[in-house]
């Protein structure tokens, strides 16, 4: 009988690295699961081999000669003993490689500064399941990324959906479900008052009651990309180290599939923006300490976009969104959804952002390098870019610039190019120092930009 021994060796994998805390121990659960599967294969091989051996023994026809039968029994016993020794050596090899596959015992408890909770804001949408399913599917570690779902409204069907996830998440219930006080002229906006109250309560649960140092905030109608957690974990030290930043967002307001570079190196690009994007965003506890005492009664996201809150600070946003929204129904009655939001592209690739040098996002370097790109790109007219009216298109090249100098000029260009044309406190969506970036007709970047002597945003442009 031939004995085949299969040696199982560890396979190197790519795990999650808590890039924000180089000194802390980091658990790599994604890699461990892959390597643990090899151990399972070893056990299955052992069981399958012995099953085949048993069938072989049972399948032999017994000889008529009792002495021959005895010799065969002894022979089979020797073969079984040899096979058991071979399998023992195999399992010893498996055990020797076990530390490379699985942690010895439970994973080490992450340090508090390495923990990044995700807060999901919910109310009365049972479709929150879609959000939670993808969130938990892509989550590499329950310890590093605790998920807390804060529910307002007291909607029982939604509560049952949240409860069905058991200890995979923490279910928080906003206790005050009474109608909030609303000025008579804002009666039709009562939902916005409820949402602002809920946000304040939920963020206090994270930063006051649980004392987390940072958090990612999601609405219940968002679906996340495979590298959603990696993206925010890599940006956490950037946010901590640059006081000119006050948030990081997973969302690109101009992230339609035909307006972003979704392949190659450009797909991994990150940008600074003066426009608060929301829709999956990270903030520090120090930022909440600043905002909470003056938190508004309603319209919290537009309040965040005002100069007195932003205070000259920016957010980080990706070229390709790490969230998409599937929530057409809501207090905004689907504003922008059918015309714009439903076409946003969700990244379907895993980018190891924690291995990238993100130093280019620091303000001094970014302003200098990106400013040279914007004003170094050839200025073109809209009719040239569109290729209409008998005009020739711009010379071949990766980047072009269209200049605006007024509110109406910006809106006309944005509408013609199919990008968001609204402004909040004078800031265009995705805008940074007045620059908006998008892809057009395959060009790696097209810029909507004010004159080079731009003096700042005009809050009356709204």
Beta strands, then each sheet from edge to edge (+ up, - down):
strand 1: 117-122
strand 2: 147-151
strand 3: 170-173
strand 4: 214-219
strand 5: 222-224
strand 6: 245-249
strand 7: 270-273
strand 8: 281-284
strand 9: 314-318
strand 10: 323-325
strand 11: 378-379
strand 12: 399-403
strand 13: 423-424
strand 14: 427-428
strand 15: 436-440
strand 16: 443-449
sheet 1: 3+ 2+ 1+ 4+ 8- 6+ 9+ 7-
sheet 2: 5+ 10-
sheet 3: 11+ 12+ 16+ 15-
sheet 4: 13+ 14-
end
